[in-house]
Amino acid sequence: MNRRRFLQVTGLALSALPLMQFGCSSTDGKGGSTQTYNAGTEPFYWDIEGSKYLIKPGAHSIAKISENRNPEWEIGGVAGAEEGAFNLPVRMTADHQENLYVVDSGNHRIVVLDNSGNFQFHIGGYGDGDGDLNSPNDLALDQAGNLYLCDALNHRIQIFDAMGKPVFRFGELGFEGNALNLPCSIAVAKDKSLHVVDAGNARVQIYDTKGSYLGSYGSPGAAQGQFIKPCAIETDEIGFSYVADSVQGTVQVFDADGKYESTITVEFPEGSLAVPMDLTWDPFGGLYIRAHPRRLV
């Protein structure tokens, strides 16, 4: 499915929204079109079969959610490092065999489960050597099953094969060129390039799958095409990228060349801006934006 065309033309039925609903509007910067997106406050994720999962960071658990919104199973519940336990799970993805890869950030690892919640193995552990992680934040899979991880506090990207074996790593702390400063989100684009949210430098860095630097887009600021605190990225089937900014309360859209296209503004029903925290695709081809209310002091 052409996800970007679906978003612009079709939209998403309100019945598909999670428990708390709020709106999003998209503008092309010229007073253009308005579009409703799929948005909510819960950290939902979907596998390729459309099964829905809910991550509960504060409860240190993950659950598979049935069609009537009840848990089919839930694992975790108390912070821990043993098999079947989590410590601040934050994001997840699924492969074509419906295995689940959960970013267990507080334990500095990735936990792999089958779609019944059974533990398979884990990847990583605290450290800065090959295969070690320090506060991982996001992950992405390619078609071959290779896993790309944002190793945030090591300021690098690590690549693992489908069995969890470290393949190589790239990146180091810096502020210019191909360097990284708190990489917090990653997506594999249509052309197989890696788009990495370089949060500390307020930009998106682009690399090939061997770690060679290809360029960047975005810069610090509040204008179109700029970021204050970018926090999440997704890419679609025609090469467009979507970058959430938790301070600006927006998701900005860029074309395959990194050129600014449009802005999605995320608002709650009373009109207050929301704080976008994550992005993922739902089984209908819609972009799901997870956001929190903005606290006014």
C-alpha positions in Angstrom: 0.0 0.0 0.0 1.2 3.5 -0.8 1.1 4.9 2.7 1.6 8.5 1.9 -1.3 8.5 -0.6 -3.5 6.8 1.9 -2.8 9.5 4.5 -3.4 12.4 2.1 -6.5 11.1 0.3 -8.3 8.6 2.5 -7.6 9.4 6.1 -8.5 7.0 8.9 -11.8 6.3 10.5 -12.3 7.6 14.0 -13.3 4.1 15.1 -9.8 3.0 14.5 -8.4 5.5 17.1 -7.3 4.3 20.5 -9.0 5.2 23.8 -8.1 8.9 23.9 -8.7 10.6 20.6 -7.3 13.9 19.4 -6.8 15.5 16.1 -4.0 16.3 13.6 -3.9 18.7 10.7 -1.5 18.8 7.8 -0.6 21.9 5.9 1.7 22.3 2.8 2.9 25.7 4.1 0.7 27.5 1.6 -2.6 27.2 3.5 -3.1 23.8 2.0 -5.1 20.7 2.8 -6.3 19.5 6.2 -6.2 15.8 7.1 -7.2 13.6 10.1 -4.5 11.2 11.2 -4.6 8.2 13.5 -3.4 9.5 16.9 -3.6 8.6 20.6 -1.8 8.5 23.9 -1.0 4.8 24.2 2.2 3.2 22.9 0.6 0.8 20.5 2.5 -1.2 17.9 1.4 -3.7 15.2 3.0 -6.8 13.6 2.7 -7.6 9.9 -0.5 -9.6 10.6 -2.2 -6.7 12.2 -2.0 -7.9 15.8 -1.8 -5.0 18.3 0.7 -4.7 21.2 0.9 -2.3 24.0 4.1 -1.3 25.8 3.7 -0.1 29.4 7.0 1.6 30.3 5.9 2.6 33.8 4.6 -0.9 34.5 7.7 -2.6 32.9 5.5 -4.8 30.8 4.2 -5.6 27.2 0.8 -6.9 26.3 -0.9 -8.3 23.2 -4.3 -6.6 22.8 -7.4 -8.4 21.4 -10.0 -6.9 19.2 -12.2 -6.1 22.2 -9.2 -4.2 23.7 -8.5 -6.8 26.4 -5.0 -8.3 26.9 -4.6 -11.7 25.3 -1.3 -12.0 27.3 0.9 -9.7 29.3 4.5 -10.3 30.5 6.6 -8.3 32.9 5.0 -6.1 35.5 7.9 -5.6 37.9 11.2 -4.1 37.0 13.8 -6.8 36.6 16.5 -8.3 34.4 15.6 -12.0 34.5 13.9 -13.8 31.6 10.4 -12.5 31.1 11.1 -9.2 32.9 11.7 -5.7 31.7 13.1 -2.4 33.0 11.6 0.5 31.1 10.6 -1.0 27.8 10.1 1.9 25.3 9.6 0.7 21.7 9.3 -2.5 19.7 9.1 -3.8 16.2 8.2 -7.2 14.6 9.8 -9.3 11.9 8.1 -11.4 9.1 7.9 -14.4 11.4 6.0 -12.3 13.9 8.8 -12.3 16.4 8.8 -9.2 18.6 11.9 -7.1 19.3 11.4 -5.0 22.4 13.8 -2.1 23.4 14.3 -2.9 27.1 16.1 0.4 27.7 16.7 0.2 31.5 18.4 -3.2 31.0 20.4 -1.9 28.0 19.2 -4.8 25.8 16.7 -5.9 23.2 14.4 -8.7 24.3 13.1 -11.0 21.5 9.7 -12.8 22.0 7.5 -14.9 19.8 4.0 -13.5 19.2 2.7 -15.6 22.1 5.0 -13.7 24.5 7.5 -16.5 25.0 11.1 -15.4 25.5 13.5 -16.3 22.7 16.7 -14.5 23.5 18.1 -11.1 24.2 20.6 -8.9 22.5 23.1 -6.6 24.2 23.9 -5.7 27.8 25.4 -2.6 29.4 28.7 -1.5 28.0 30.5 0.2 25.1 32.1 -2.7 23.3 30.9 -4.7 20.3 27.4 -5.8 20.9 27.1 -3.8 24.2 24.4 -1.1 24.6 23.9 2.0 26.7 20.3 3.2 26.9 19.1 1.9 23.5 16.1 4.0 22.3 14.9 2.7 19.0 15.3 -0.1 16.4 14.5 -1.0 12.9 14.6 -4.2 10.8 15.4 -4.5 7.1 14.0 -7.2 4.7 16.9 -9.5 5.4 16.2 -9.5 9.2 19.1 -7.3 10.1 18.5 -5.2 13.2 19.6 -1.6 13.4 19.8 -0.1 16.9 20.1 3.4 18.2 22.7 3.0 21.0 21.9 6.4 22.4 24.4 7.1 25.1 27.2 5.4 23.1 26.3 7.9 20.3 26.3 5.2 17.7 24.3 2.8 15.6 24.8 -1.0 16.0 23.8 -3.6 13.5 23.0 -7.2 14.5 22.0 -10.2 12.3 18.7 -12.1 12.6 20.2 -14.3 15.3 21.3 -11.4 17.4 25.0 -11.6 16.5 26.7 -8.2 16.3 27.8 -7.4 12.7 29.3 -3.9 13.0 28.8 -0.5 14.4 29.4 3.1 13.4 29.2 6.6 14.8 30.8 8.6 17.5 30.0 11.7 19.6 30.3 14.9 17.7 28.5 17.9 16.3 29.4 18.2 12.7 29.6 16.0 9.6 28.9 12.3 10.0 29.0 12.4 13.9 26.1 11.6 16.2 24.9 13.2 19.5 22.2 11.1 21.2 20.7 9.1 18.3 17.2 8.4 19.4 15.2 7.0 16.4 16.0 5.1 13.2 14.1 4.0 10.0 15.1 2.1 7.0 14.0 4.0 3.8 12.7 2.6 0.5 16.3 2.8 -1.0 17.6 0.9 2.1 19.3 4.0 3.5 19.2 4.5 7.2 17.6 7.7 8.5 18.8 8.5 12.1 17.3 11.2 14.3 20.4 12.9 15.7 18.5 14.5 18.6 21.4 16.4 20.2 22.2 18.0 16.9 18.6 18.6 15.9 18.9 16.9 12.5 18.4 13.6 10.6 21.6 11.9 9.5 21.5 9.5 6.5 23.8 6.5 6.1 24.0 3.4 3.9 23.7 0.0 5.5 27.5 -0.2 5.8 27.6 3.0 7.8 28.9 5.3 5.1 27.6 8.9 5.5 25.3 10.1 2.8 24.1 13.4 4.1 21.5 15.0 6.4 18.4 17.2 6.5 17.0 19.5 9.2 18.8 21.9 11.4 18.3 23.6 14.8 15.4 26.1 14.8 11.6 26.6 14.7 11.2 27.3 10.9 9.8 24.8 8.4 12.3 22.0 8.0 14.0 22.7 11.3 13.8 20.9 14.6 14.0 21.8 18.3 13.8 18.4 19.8 13.3 15.7 17.2 12.3 12.4 18.8 11.0 9.9 16.3 11.1 9.0 12.6 9.2 6.8 10.1 9.6 6.4 6.3 6.9 5.3 3.8 6.9 3.2 0.6 7.7 6.1 -1.7 10.7 7.4 0.3 9.1 10.2 2.3 10.1 10.6 5.9 8.1 11.8 8.9 9.9 13.4 11.9 8.2 14.1 15.2 9.4 17.1 17.3 8.2 16.9 20.9 8.8 20.7 21.6 7.2 22.1 18.4 4.2 19.6 18.7 4.6 18.7 15.1 5.4 15.9 12.7 7.3 17.3 9.6 7.2 15.5 6.3 10.3 15.4 3.9 10.6 14.0 0.4 13.1 11.3 -0.6 15.7 14.0 -1.1 15.3 15.5 2.3 13.3 18.5 1.1 10.6 19.8 3.4 7.1 19.0 2.2 4.6 19.7 5.0 3.8 19.9 8.7 1.3 17.8 10.7 0.3 19.7 13.8 -0.9 17.5 16.7 -3.6 19.0 19.0 -6.0 17.8 21.7 -9.8 18.5 21.5 -9.5 21.7 23.5 -7.0 23.1 21.0 -3.9 22.7 23.1 -0.8 21.3 21.4 0.3 17.8 22.2 3.8 16.4 22.6 4.5 13.8 19.9 6.6 11.0 21.3 6.6 8.2 18.7 5.5 7.2 15.3 4.6 3.9 13.8 2.5 2.5 10.9 -0.8 0.8 11.7 -2.2 -2.2 9.7 -4.4 0.1 7.6 -1.5 2.0 6.2 -2.0 5.0 8.4 0.6 6.8 10.5 -0.1 6.4 14.2 1.2 9.4 16.2 1.6 8.8 19.9 1.5 12.0 21.9 1.0 13.3 25.5 -0.7 16.5 26.6 1.5 19.5 26.9 1.8 20.6 30.5 1.5 24.4 30.8 3.4 25.9 33.8 
